[in-house]
Amino acid sequence: MSPLVLILAVAMLGSIVLLFVGVAAPRPSDQAVLDRLAQYGERTLTLEEIELSQPFSQRIIKPLIQGIAQFISRFAPQRNIEETRHKLELAGRPYGWGPAEFLGVRGLAGVLLAVLAFLLLTLTRQPVTKRLVATAVSGGLGFYLLPTLWLSSRIRRRQTEIVKALPDALDLLTISVEAGLGFDAAMSKVAEKWDNELSLAFARVIQEIQMGKLRREALRDMADRMDVPDVSSFVAAIIQADQLGVSIAKVLRIQSEQMRIRRRQRAEEKAHQAPVKMLFPMAFLIFPALFIVLLGPALLVVMHSGIFGRI
């Protein structure tokens, strides 16, 4: 393969990486915006200076993604858009993406991979049919497979984080309610105590309740946005206790004990799975190295002793 092909391949792969890095770049904080306004407040800014003061992701990448998203949204079925919205909610709305933005990212990734495959096969002088097939396959991988795998990994990571944080959050809820706080105030304590996915979810529930939504509806929506069985059972118990007039403190005490038992059971299950998971690395990585270290010198001695020559 020529150096030009390698340079183009590295450039296209780097562009895909820069795409996600640029889109995922943190947005400027309010203080940064105020500092920028204070810096330029004494003189009149031109339109070019205002545009250049924005980050690269806001000036170039975001408008490109929005344009591709608008084009794809015209042909995407409403069912797929709703499914994408639900998956983004399960992933915690990474980088503030909506369905349109995620479709734009998928479209841009598909175009970049298709162009990369076409350039590589063109420079290597492959047949036209092979080039077209490889371009279509690469575009499909960039549009369907890679973003979907990334989103699925984000969903699993978020659900795992929620499952780990839930027992401690329930303990704090129980202590707060037994100390005399209401359930909404106890959720506020959880939102103030930690900075994880579960605390952000409780903070969103508090905001929705303050905006007029019923507490049971806000809790159900939170469970739907997580799709975690432990959270669903906790929300169902709280809603049932609220409707039947049962003491929420007792329900929280029972739920916290059950969550600790489940956490212990999950730890024991992973401990039992550890020997099986260690078997393959030991058989294919550790044991061959031990055989080489232990039997290698003996084999060399036998070879230099001339035994094989006499036989």
N, C-alpha and C positions, 0 to 999 in steps of 0.2 A: 504494500500500500504506500502511495507517494506521501511525502510530507504535507502537500497541500490538502489531501483528503483528511489527514489527521488533524490539521489545523481547523478545517471546516467542521469536523465532527466535534472537536473540543469547544469550538465557538458556539455551535448550536446547543450542545448540552449545557454549556455555561449560561446561555440565554434562558433555558428552561429553569435553571436554578435561580438566576437573577429574577425571573418572573415571580416565583413564589417568595423570594426574599423581599422583593420590592413591594408586593402586595401585602405581605405580612409585616412590613416595617411599621413600627409604632407611630401612631398619630401624634402630632405635636400637642402638648398639654396646654391647658389654659394659661398657665404662667408663661410658657414660651411665646404664646401668641401675644400676651400683654407686653412682654419684653420687646418683642419685635415691633409692636405698635408704638411703644415709648421711644424706641430707637429712631423710627422714621416719622414720628409725629410732628416734628418741627418743620418738615418740608413736604412738598407735594410729590407723591410717588407717581411715576409713569406706569402705564399698563404693562409694559415689558418688565419693569422692576417688580411689580406685584406678582406677575406670573412666574418670574425666575426665583422669587423668594420661597415658593412652594417646593416641597420635596419632589424628587424624581418620580416616585410612585404616584403622586397626585397629579403631576403634569402629563406624564406619558403613559404609564401602565394602566392607571385607572380609567382614563377615557377610552383606551384601546379595548379594555375588557368590557366596558359598558357598551361600546359599539357592537362588539361581537355578541354580547348578551341580548341586545335588542333584536339583532338579526335572528338568533337561534330561538328566542322566545316566541317569535311569530309562528314558528312551525312546531314548537314543542307542545304536546298535549297537556291539558290542564292537570290531568292525573299525575303526570311525571313531575310537574312543577310542585304540586302539593306533596308528593313523595320526597322530593328534594328538600322542600322546606322542613318536613318532619325529620329527615336525617340531619339537617343542619341544626335543628333544635336539640336533637339527641347528642350532637357533638358539641353543644354549647355555643353555637353561633361563632365559629372561629373567625377572628379578624373582622367581625361584624358583617360577614357575608350574608346576603340573602340568596334566594334561588336564582335570580337573574345574574348576580355577580359570579356565583359558582358555575353557572352554565357558560359564562364568558371565560372563566379560567379553563374550563374543560375544552372549550372551542379553541382557545389560544394554544393550549398544550397539544391538542390534536394537530393543529396547523404546523406548529414548530417541529413536531416529530415527523410529520409527513414530508415537510421540506427537507429535513435532515436525511431521511431515507432516500429521497429522490436525488439529492446532491451526491450522496455517497455512491449510489448505484450508477449515476450518470458519469461520475469521474472514473469509476472502475469499468466503464463501457460494457455494462450488462445489457441484455436484450430488453427491448421496449416492454414486452409483456411482463417480464420479471420486475422491471422498475415500477410499472403501474400497480401490480399486485402488492409489492412490498410497500409502496406509498400508501395504498389503501389500508393495509394491515397496520402500518405504523400510525396512521391517523386515527384508526379505530382504537388502538391501544392508548393513544394519548387522550382521546375523548372519553372512552368508556372505562378502561381498566385502571389506569394509574390514578386518576382523581378519586375513583370509587374506592380503591384500596386505601388511599390516604385518608379519606373520610371515615371508612370503617375502622381504621386504626385509631383515629381520634375519638370515635364513639366508644370503642372498647377501653381506651385509656381513661376517658371521663367516667364511665360506669365503674371501673375499678377504683378510681379515686373516691367516688361517692360511697361505694361499699365500705372502703377503709375508714372513711370519716364519719359514717352514720352512727356507730355505737357511741363514740365520744360526744357527738352532737346530741344524741338522745339522753346521755347522762347529764349534759348541761341543761337540756330542756327540763328534765325531771327535777333537778336541783332548783332551778329557777321557779318552776311552778309550785313546788313544795315550799319554797321560801315566801310565797305570796304573790308572785307576779302572774299576770294573765298569760294565756298561751301566745298571743301576738307579741307581747313584750319579751317573752322567753325566746321566740324566734328572732327578735331583734338582737338579743344578747348573742345568739349563735352567729348572726350575720356580722356583729362587731368583733367577736372573739377570733375568728379565723378568716383567712382569705383563700378559700378553695371553691370548688364547684358547688359543693353543698351549701356553703354559706351564701354564695351568690344566688343560689336558687331560693333560699329562705328570704333574702333581701328582695328578690323580685316578687315573692308572694306578699310581703309586707307592702310593697308599692302598689300592687294590684288591689289589695284590700283597702288601702287609703284612697284609691281612685274609685271605690264604690263596688268592687266585685265581692261577691259572697266568699267567705273563707273556705267553705267546702269546695266551691268551684275553683278557687285559686289553688288549693291543695291538689285537686284532681288534675288540673293543668300542669302543675309541677311534676306529678307522677308520670303524666304522659310525656313530658319533655325529657324524662330520665330513662324510662322503661327499665327500671331496676325492681326486681320482685320484692326486695326488702323495703324499699321506699313505698311501693304500692300497698303492701300489707300494713305498713305504719300509717299511711294516709287513710286507708279504709278503717282502721281501728279508731283513729281520731274523729273521723266523720261520724262513725256509728256512735261513739261516746257522746259527741255533741248533739246528735239527734235524739238519743235515748236519755240524756241527762245524767250519764254516768260521770263520776269524777275523772277528769282528765289526768290528774296526778297519778291515780292508780293505774290507768291505762299506760301512761308513759313509763311508770316503774316496770310494768310487765313487759312492755316493748323493749326497754333498755336491757333487761335481763335476757330476753330472747335474742337480741342482737349480739350480746356478748357470747352467748352459747353458740350462735351461728359462726361468729368470728373464730372461736376456738375450734369448731368443727372444720372450718375451712383451712385453718392452720394445720390441723392434724391430717387432713386430706392431702395437702401439699407435701407434708413430711413423708407420707406414705408413697407419694409419687416420685420422690427424689431418687430412690435407688434405681427405679426403672429409667428415669431420665439420665442418670449418670452411667448407665450400662453402655450406651453407644459411644460416648466420648472415651470411656476407659478401654473399650474393646478396639477402637480404631485409632486412638491417639496415644493413650498412656501406655498400654501393654506393648505395642510395637516398639516404642522408645525404650522401655525397660528391657525387652528382649535384645535390642541392639547393644545396649550398655552392658548387660550381663553376659550374653553369649558371644558378643563380637570378639573380645580378646581370646576366648577359648577357641573360637573358630580360626582365628589367625594363627594361633599356636599349632593347631592341628594341621593347617595347610602348610606351614613351614617345616613341620616335622617329617614330611615326605611319606606319610602313610598312604595318601591317595596314589602316589607314584608306584609304590610297591604293589598296590592292589591292581 
